[in-house]
Amino acid sequence: MRRIRLPFVPLLAILLFAPPAAAAEIGVEAVDALVPRRIKLSVAAERSWVSVDARVRPEDVGAADWSAWDRDGSGAIELKERPPLLADLERLEVAHLSISIDGQVLPVSRLNTKIDLDHEAVIPLDARLTLRLSTQWLQPLAAGEHRIVLYDQPRSPDGVVPFRLSFGRGLKFVDGAGARGDVRANRSRVEVATTKLAPIFWGTFVRIDEAK
């Protein structure tokens, strides 16, 4: 399978591969606009895990602030008002995300959503929120070759969504194509970056029959 590598513009290269201090010089808002979320997918012989780390501003949902979720008009999102807001943000973050293994689409819509705030803290109406969405599922893999497909789109035309695809014991990546994918760690990890122009990455991996 022929691998396709799309060139990165210099700014995206800094955001993805430079030390945090270098990326910080660009500005948090610029980073959030170009890299709205980072996705980690771990595939093991019997199950898989996915986590989505995202930073979301009111502008990302077409709002000036979070006041639409401030049901009691208190000027902040209180604890009892969090669930509807988090549910809407979850839908936003996984609106385009799709992951499949051997043609089976994995249930990324059923996620455990956490917000990076103290449990009792209120949310200011202009806050930039940091979310982690995660889930896992059982999917036993037989020995031999398997196919994986990743799809997601950034919010902005110039943005990118980084995927870290990791394979557990007995699994090894073989080849891929589509969006940029860099193979690391003796084919046990692939760093993928999807864009508006290249939103899909597909590839093959194998499970080695250790009994033989």
Backbone bond lengths (Angstrom), bond angles and torsions (degrees), N, CA, C in turn:
res aa  C-N    CA-C-N  psi(-1)  N-CA   C-N-CA  omega(-1)  CA-C   N-CA-C  phi
1 M - - - 1.466 - - 1.520 109.36 -
2 R 1.324 117.44 128.33 1.445 121.54 -176.55 1.519 110.03 -79.03
3 R 1.302 116.79 132.93 1.449 121.47 179.19 1.507 110.09 -92.71
4 I 1.320 117.81 137.95 1.456 123.46 179.35 1.512 107.96 -112.52
5 R 1.310 116.41 127.04 1.456 120.46 177.53 1.516 108.49 -117.54
6 L 1.307 116.52 117.02 1.449 120.92 178.33 1.521 108.90 -89.09
7 P 1.341 118.11 138.93 1.469 120.24 -179.40 1.514 111.60 -68.18
8 F 1.328 116.15 145.86 1.463 122.51 176.01 1.522 108.46 -96.24
9 V 1.322 115.99 141.12 1.456 118.18 169.55 1.509 107.39 -70.93
10 P 1.361 118.60 154.61 1.467 120.56 -174.69 1.521 113.94 -55.22
11 L 1.356 117.55 -39.94 1.460 119.07 -177.87 1.511 111.20 -61.76
12 L 1.325 118.33 -43.37 1.452 120.87 179.64 1.512 111.17 -65.60
13 A 1.321 117.24 -36.10 1.464 119.95 177.61 1.522 110.33 -61.28
14 I 1.336 117.24 -40.46 1.466 120.51 177.92 1.516 110.57 -64.16
15 L 1.333 116.20 -44.46 1.463 119.89 -177.07 1.508 111.87 -62.63
16 L 1.349 116.73 -38.16 1.458 119.92 -174.11 1.517 113.39 -85.77
17 F 1.334 117.57 -34.82 1.460 118.79 -167.52 1.525 114.34 -120.72
18 A 1.324 118.40 -11.32 1.452 119.75 -178.17 1.523 110.80 -80.95
19 P 1.349 117.81 160.60 1.467 120.82 174.81 1.518 110.05 -60.71
20 P 1.351 117.53 156.29 1.466 121.00 -178.61 1.514 113.60 -53.82
21 A 1.342 117.67 -36.81 1.458 119.74 -178.18 1.518 111.44 -62.97
22 A 1.338 116.62 -38.53 1.466 120.08 -179.84 1.516 110.45 -67.16
23 A 1.336 116.42 -43.67 1.462 119.70 178.55 1.519 110.93 -65.13
24 A 1.336 116.81 -33.44 1.462 120.01 -178.34 1.512 111.78 -64.72
25 E 1.367 116.94 -30.07 1.448 120.11 179.61 1.520 111.62 -63.76
26 I 1.327 118.48 -25.57 1.457 122.50 -179.69 1.524 110.04 -71.62
27 G 1.325 116.81 -34.09 1.453 121.07 -178.17 1.507 110.88 114.84
28 V 1.341 115.89 137.55 1.457 121.23 -177.20 1.520 110.94 -60.83
29 E 1.326 117.82 -42.56 1.454 120.44 -176.68 1.520 111.59 -64.75
30 A 1.341 117.14 -37.57 1.460 119.79 178.04 1.519 110.93 -66.43
31 V 1.320 116.01 -40.15 1.466 119.96 178.14 1.523 110.34 -63.83
32 D 1.335 116.52 -45.85 1.465 120.23 -179.29 1.517 111.57 -62.09
33 A 1.325 116.94 -37.27 1.460 120.37 -178.82 1.518 111.51 -68.27
34 L 1.328 117.58 -38.88 1.461 120.97 -176.44 1.521 112.86 -88.38
35 V 1.326 116.40 -31.34 1.468 120.33 179.74 1.530 107.31 -125.02
36 P 1.337 118.47 80.71 1.464 121.29 -173.39 1.517 114.06 -68.64
37 R 1.323 117.13 -27.25 1.461 120.69 -178.24 1.519 109.80 -156.97
38 R 1.313 114.81 158.72 1.465 122.57 176.41 1.521 107.56 -126.22
39 I 1.314 116.11 135.46 1.457 121.22 -173.01 1.522 109.55 -119.49
40 K 1.324 115.71 132.84 1.461 121.54 175.57 1.526 108.19 -118.11
41 L 1.314 115.57 126.98 1.461 121.84 178.32 1.521 108.47 -124.55
42 S 1.325 116.32 121.75 1.464 121.83 177.81 1.519 108.73 -113.49
43 V 1.315 115.66 125.07 1.461 121.66 -178.45 1.522 108.73 -112.89
44 A 1.332 116.50 123.04 1.466 122.33 176.65 1.524 108.18 -117.72
45 A 1.320 115.11 176.10 1.466 119.84 -175.04 1.520 112.76 -65.23
46 E 1.334 117.25 -28.41 1.461 120.40 -175.25 1.526 114.33 -115.39
47 R 1.341 118.20 -21.15 1.456 120.37 -177.30 1.521 109.91 -154.64
48 S 1.334 115.66 168.15 1.459 121.49 177.94 1.522 109.28 -133.83
49 W 1.342 115.07 156.16 1.461 122.33 178.76 1.524 108.47 -131.03
50 V 1.327 116.49 145.39 1.457 120.67 173.74 1.518 108.85 -136.56
51 S 1.325 116.26 141.01 1.460 121.48 172.84 1.527 108.43 -134.57
52 V 1.326 114.76 143.49 1.461 122.13 179.69 1.521 107.84 -123.14
53 D 1.323 117.32 116.73 1.457 122.37 176.08 1.521 107.90 -102.00
54 A 1.331 117.04 122.52 1.458 121.14 -174.00 1.517 111.45 -136.65
55 R 1.326 114.95 148.88 1.463 122.06 171.52 1.518 106.65 -118.16
56 V 1.332 116.88 125.02 1.460 121.84 -171.41 1.525 110.16 -126.79
57 R 1.330 115.45 132.57 1.458 122.86 175.44 1.528 109.19 -108.98
58 P 1.329 118.47 159.59 1.467 119.06 176.05 1.527 112.83 -55.47
59 E 1.346 116.92 -35.83 1.466 120.36 -179.89 1.522 112.33 -59.27
60 D 1.348 116.23 -27.24 1.463 120.01 -177.95 1.517 112.84 -69.56
61 V 1.326 117.26 -17.79 1.462 120.93 175.85 1.523 110.94 -110.69
62 G 1.350 114.97 16.30 1.452 119.93 177.49 1.515 114.70 74.54
63 A 1.333 117.06 26.66 1.466 120.96 -178.21 1.527 110.31 -122.83
64 A 1.321 116.34 154.04 1.458 120.74 176.32 1.520 111.01 -76.02
65 D 1.331 116.28 -29.94 1.464 121.70 178.21 1.526 107.57 -159.64
66 W 1.352 115.97 -172.39 1.470 121.17 -177.32 1.524 112.49 -91.65
67 S 1.325 118.68 17.63 1.464 120.87 -173.24 1.527 113.14 -63.40
68 A 1.312 117.92 -24.10 1.474 119.37 178.55 1.524 111.31 -63.16
69 W 1.334 117.54 -22.05 1.472 121.26 179.84 1.538 111.47 -100.82
70 D 1.324 116.58 0.92 1.463 121.88 177.74 1.526 107.77 -87.97
71 R 1.314 116.08 80.61 1.462 121.47 -170.81 1.538 113.09 -66.21
72 D 1.325 117.70 -31.36 1.466 119.02 -176.61 1.532 112.74 -97.12
73 G 1.349 116.53 2.08 1.459 119.78 177.06 1.504 114.61 68.11
74 S 1.327 117.99 26.60 1.461 121.47 -176.92 1.525 112.83 -79.73
75 G 1.323 117.54 -11.25 1.459 120.35 -177.82 1.509 113.49 90.58
76 A 1.328 117.70 10.72 1.473 122.43 177.92 1.526 107.99 -159.97
77 I 1.320 115.21 161.73 1.467 120.67 176.39 1.520 107.87 -91.76
78 E 1.323 116.28 109.85 1.454 120.83 -178.86 1.529 110.26 -85.73
79 L 1.323 115.01 173.01 1.458 120.54 -173.91 1.525 112.08 -55.81
80 K 1.321 117.45 -43.00 1.464 120.83 -178.09 1.527 112.50 -68.82
81 E 1.343 116.67 -18.24 1.461 120.98 -179.34 1.516 113.40 -94.89
82 R 1.324 116.81 -4.10 1.465 120.09 -178.04 1.531 114.19 -65.76
83 P 1.352 119.41 -45.06 1.473 118.58 -172.46 1.524 115.18 -53.71
84 P 1.356 120.19 -46.00 1.467 118.14 178.68 1.526 113.00 -63.58
85 L 1.342 116.73 -37.91 1.464 120.34 178.14 1.519 110.73 -64.01
86 L 1.341 117.20 -47.65 1.461 120.26 -178.79 1.518 111.58 -64.60
87 A 1.320 117.35 -36.83 1.463 120.19 178.32 1.527 111.03 -63.09
88 D 1.328 116.89 -41.68 1.461 120.55 179.21 1.525 111.14 -68.36
89 L 1.332 117.35 -39.50 1.459 120.30 179.18 1.525 111.10 -68.37
90 E 1.329 116.73 -35.99 1.458 119.93 176.32 1.522 110.51 -60.75
91 R 1.326 116.44 -45.24 1.471 119.34 178.52 1.528 111.37 -61.17
92 L 1.327 116.45 -37.97 1.464 120.59 177.99 1.522 110.97 -62.11
93 E 1.330 116.58 -46.20 1.458 119.89 -172.80 1.524 113.40 -72.46
94 V 1.318 117.84 -25.56 1.474 119.10 -178.89 1.520 111.68 -110.75
95 A 1.345 116.61 16.64 1.467 120.10 -176.52 1.523 112.02 -58.55
96 H 1.335 117.55 -35.97 1.463 121.29 -178.13 1.532 112.47 -110.28
97 L 1.321 117.50 -12.25 1.452 120.66 -174.17 1.528 112.11 -67.35
98 S 1.327 115.47 129.44 1.465 120.97 175.90 1.518 108.83 -144.58
99 I 1.327 115.63 134.27 1.462 122.46 178.31 1.519 107.58 -132.70
100 S 1.310 116.87 130.50 1.461 119.44 176.83 1.521 110.16 -136.63
101 I 1.324 114.99 145.73 1.462 122.70 174.62 1.516 107.10 -126.90
102 D 1.331 115.36 122.97 1.465 121.99 -178.49 1.527 111.78 54.12
103 G 1.327 116.27 38.18 1.450 121.12 177.16 1.513 115.42 82.98
104 Q 1.331 117.86 -6.97 1.462 121.05 178.77 1.529 109.21 -91.87
105 V 1.331 116.19 117.85 1.462 120.74 -179.86 1.526 108.76 -76.25
106 L 1.310 116.08 127.18 1.452 120.89 -175.67 1.527 110.20 -82.93
107 P 1.339 118.20 147.46 1.471 122.69 -169.90 1.519 113.82 -80.00
108 V 1.337 117.03 67.53 1.462 119.12 -179.06 1.525 112.13 -72.28
109 S 1.322 117.76 -10.21 1.466 119.48 178.96 1.531 112.36 -77.17
110 R 1.335 117.65 -15.19 1.463 120.77 179.40 1.531 108.50 -103.49
111 L 1.326 114.92 84.06 1.447 120.86 -172.32 1.514 111.81 -114.00
112 N 1.322 115.34 152.30 1.460 122.56 170.61 1.525 106.94 -93.38
113 T 1.317 117.06 114.92 1.464 121.04 -173.77 1.526 110.49 -104.37
114 K 1.335 115.80 128.66 1.460 121.61 176.95 1.519 108.63 -126.06
115 I 1.322 115.33 147.69 1.456 121.50 178.60 1.518 108.86 -114.42
116 D 1.325 116.64 141.65 1.462 121.63 -175.67 1.533 109.89 -82.10
117 L 1.331 115.08 69.25 1.460 122.37 177.80 1.525 108.63 -145.78
118 D 1.337 115.89 156.23 1.461 118.88 171.81 1.529 109.50 -58.98
119 H 1.308 116.79 148.77 1.462 121.79 -174.66 1.524 112.25 -55.50
120 E 1.324 116.92 -39.61 1.460 120.48 -175.06 1.525 112.91 -93.97
121 A 1.329 118.67 -2.43 1.462 120.48 -174.30 1.522 111.63 -69.93
122 V 1.325 115.86 143.58 1.459 120.51 172.33 1.522 108.25 -86.56
123 I 1.329 116.27 158.09 1.456 121.95 -177.94 1.527 108.31 -105.80
124 P 1.332 118.59 117.67 1.467 119.83 175.36 1.528 110.35 -60.18
125 L 1.303 116.58 150.22 1.460 120.37 -174.31 1.531 113.04 -69.30
126 D 1.335 117.33 -17.64 1.461 119.72 178.79 1.532 112.28 -106.87
127 A 1.330 117.66 15.17 1.465 121.63 -172.47 1.521 112.37 -70.11
128 R 1.332 114.69 144.96 1.461 121.77 166.89 1.524 106.27 -91.94
129 L 1.333 117.86 120.87 1.454 122.12 -171.69 1.521 111.31 -100.67
130 T 1.312 115.61 141.46 1.460 121.90 175.11 1.523 108.48 -108.82
131 L 1.321 116.40 121.56 1.457 122.12 -175.15 1.518 110.29 -118.77
132 R 1.335 115.24 151.10 1.469 121.28 167.11 1.520 108.15 -128.83
133 L 1.319 115.44 121.83 1.455 122.24 177.83 1.524 107.46 -112.40
134 S 1.314 117.72 133.86 1.459 119.28 -175.96 1.520 111.02 -148.85
135 T 1.306 115.02 155.09 1.451 121.85 174.38 1.522 109.19 -162.34
136 Q 1.316 116.43 169.37 1.467 122.24 175.55 1.513 108.33 -146.23
137 W 1.315 115.80 161.67 1.461 119.97 -179.55 1.521 109.09 -154.20
138 L 1.328 114.84 154.05 1.454 121.63 176.78 1.523 109.39 -85.24
139 Q 1.324 116.56 134.13 1.448 121.09 175.00 1.530 108.38 -159.02
140 P 1.331 117.52 82.47 1.469 120.38 -179.79 1.531 110.74 -59.58
141 L 1.336 115.13 135.15 1.455 121.44 -178.23 1.528 109.89 -110.46
142 A 1.315 116.58 127.12 1.460 121.10 177.00 1.523 109.88 -74.47
143 A 1.308 116.75 162.06 1.464 121.16 175.09 1.523 108.87 -62.70
144 G 1.336 115.78 143.12 1.453 120.42 178.63 1.516 111.79 119.89
145 E 1.332 116.17 -162.61 1.458 122.35 -173.60 1.526 112.24 -89.00
146 H 1.334 115.23 143.73 1.460 121.93 178.84 1.528 109.04 -135.53
147 R 1.327 115.75 157.67 1.457 121.91 -177.27 1.526 109.65 -117.69
148 I 1.325 115.91 138.02 1.458 121.59 179.05 1.523 109.41 -128.41
149 V 1.329 116.06 141.43 1.462 121.99 178.56 1.525 108.67 -131.52
150 L 1.336 116.74 129.71 1.463 123.59 177.50 1.526 108.37 -118.25
151 Y 1.339 115.99 137.59 1.466 120.20 178.85 1.520 109.31 -143.55
152 D 1.318 115.92 131.80 1.467 121.18 170.82 1.522 108.45 -166.11
153 Q 1.330 115.75 157.99 1.452 122.15 178.69 1.518 109.92 -127.42
154 P 1.340 117.30 140.23 1.471 119.72 173.69 1.523 110.37 -74.80
155 R 1.326 115.51 167.17 1.467 119.30 179.46 1.523 111.71 -71.98
156 S 1.329 116.82 -41.85 1.464 120.32 -175.02 1.526 110.59 -96.39
157 P 1.342 117.69 153.91 1.474 120.58 -179.87 1.521 113.08 -59.56
158 D 1.335 118.10 -29.03 1.462 121.87 -177.88 1.525 112.62 -98.80
159 G 1.325 116.92 6.59 1.462 120.17 -174.32 1.515 113.98 -82.22
160 V 1.323 114.86 -178.73 1.460 122.10 -178.98 1.520 108.53 -150.75
161 V 1.329 116.56 146.36 1.468 121.63 174.40 1.526 107.68 -116.35
162 P 1.342 118.10 109.52 1.463 120.44 179.07 1.533 111.33 -79.70
163 F 1.311 116.00 133.63 1.462 123.88 171.49 1.528 108.19 -112.52
164 R 1.321 116.61 135.86 1.474 120.51 166.65 1.521 106.66 -110.26
165 L 1.312 115.54 110.18 1.458 122.81 -177.98 1.522 108.65 -102.67
166 S 1.341 116.77 115.03 1.460 121.96 -176.73 1.524 110.21 -118.03
167 F 1.339 115.54 141.90 1.455 121.72 -179.83 1.525 110.03 -115.06
168 G 1.334 115.29 136.98 1.453 121.41 -178.04 1.524 113.04 -81.49
169 R 1.306 114.94 -172.58 1.469 122.25 -177.39 1.524 110.72 -57.79
170 G 1.327 115.46 134.09 1.455 120.82 177.87 1.509 114.64 85.22
171 L 1.346 117.53 -2.05 1.463 122.09 179.10 1.520 109.41 -115.67
172 K 1.328 116.20 143.21 1.460 120.17 179.49 1.519 109.67 -145.68
173 F 1.338 114.98 133.28 1.459 120.89 177.49 1.525 109.66 -69.50
174 V 1.345 116.13 142.80 1.464 120.80 -179.37 1.520 111.03 -107.16
175 D 1.323 117.26 -61.00 1.457 119.89 -175.99 1.520 109.52 -162.81
176 G 1.335 116.58 162.39 1.454 120.27 -179.13 1.508 111.79 -156.19
177 A 1.331 116.11 170.35 1.457 121.86 -179.35 1.515 109.22 -154.97
178 G 1.340 115.27 173.53 1.456 120.66 -179.44 1.508 110.42 99.12
179 A 1.329 117.74 -122.34 1.463 122.00 177.70 1.523 109.75 -64.68
180 R 1.327 114.88 162.74 1.458 119.64 -178.86 1.521 111.28 -59.56
181 G 1.321 116.47 134.25 1.449 121.98 176.22 1.513 111.21 -141.49
182 D 1.327 117.50 122.11 1.461 122.74 179.47 1.522 109.68 -107.67
183 V 1.310 115.87 121.88 1.463 121.65 -177.35 1.523 109.36 -83.55
184 R 1.327 116.44 133.11 1.465 121.98 -177.52 1.535 109.79 -132.55
185 A 1.320 113.98 169.27 1.474 123.19 168.53 1.525 112.73 50.17
186 N 1.339 115.86 54.62 1.462 120.78 175.39 1.529 112.10 55.52
187 R 1.332 115.30 42.11 1.460 123.89 176.56 1.539 113.80 66.19
188 S 1.322 115.87 22.64 1.463 118.79 174.98 1.530 111.61 -99.36
189 R 1.338 117.13 -3.40 1.460 120.49 179.90 1.528 109.82 -148.47
190 V 1.334 115.26 143.10 1.463 121.27 176.51 1.520 108.11 -131.52
191 E 1.325 116.97 127.98 1.457 122.82 175.62 1.535 107.65 -96.58
192 V 1.319 115.95 112.61 1.467 122.35 -175.31 1.523 108.65 -111.71
193 A 1.332 117.29 146.56 1.460 121.64 175.73 1.522 108.88 -135.63
194 T 1.330 116.79 111.37 1.463 120.57 177.87 1.523 109.93 -93.31
195 T 1.330 116.46 150.28 1.451 123.60 -179.23 1.524 109.06 -135.15
196 K 1.342 116.72 177.45 1.458 120.35 176.09 1.527 110.88 -61.52
197 L 1.330 116.72 -39.20 1.461 120.66 -178.08 1.524 112.46 -79.51
198 A 1.307 116.88 -25.41 1.467 121.29 -179.94 1.523 108.64 -136.39
199 P 1.338 118.18 76.48 1.470 121.23 -173.38 1.520 114.49 -84.85
200 I 1.341 118.03 -1.86 1.463 119.95 -172.96 1.530 110.88 -128.26
201 F 1.326 114.75 141.30 1.471 122.31 173.95 1.517 107.22 -130.13
202 W 1.315 116.68 132.68 1.458 119.27 176.83 1.529 108.64 -132.75
203 G 1.313 114.69 150.63 1.456 118.65 -177.42 1.518 111.51 -164.76
204 T 1.307 114.29 179.51 1.459 121.25 178.47 1.522 109.78 -125.87
205 F 1.326 114.82 149.33 1.455 121.45 173.61 1.520 107.65 -141.20
206 V 1.304 116.40 163.98 1.466 119.96 -177.70 1.519 109.76 -124.73
207 R 1.330 113.62 148.16 1.452 120.36 167.28 1.515 106.96 -104.33
208 I 1.298 115.14 122.89 1.453 121.48 -178.31 1.525 108.72 -86.23
209 D 1.321 115.62 129.55 1.454 120.39 178.36 1.529 108.36 -77.34
210 E 1.341 115.67 100.94 1.459 120.66 -174.36 1.519 112.13 -72.07
211 A 1.324 117.57 -12.57 1.453 120.26 179.60 1.518 112.15 -75.01
212 K 1.343 116.30 -20.63 1.465 119.68 -178.52 1.507 111.04 -84.72
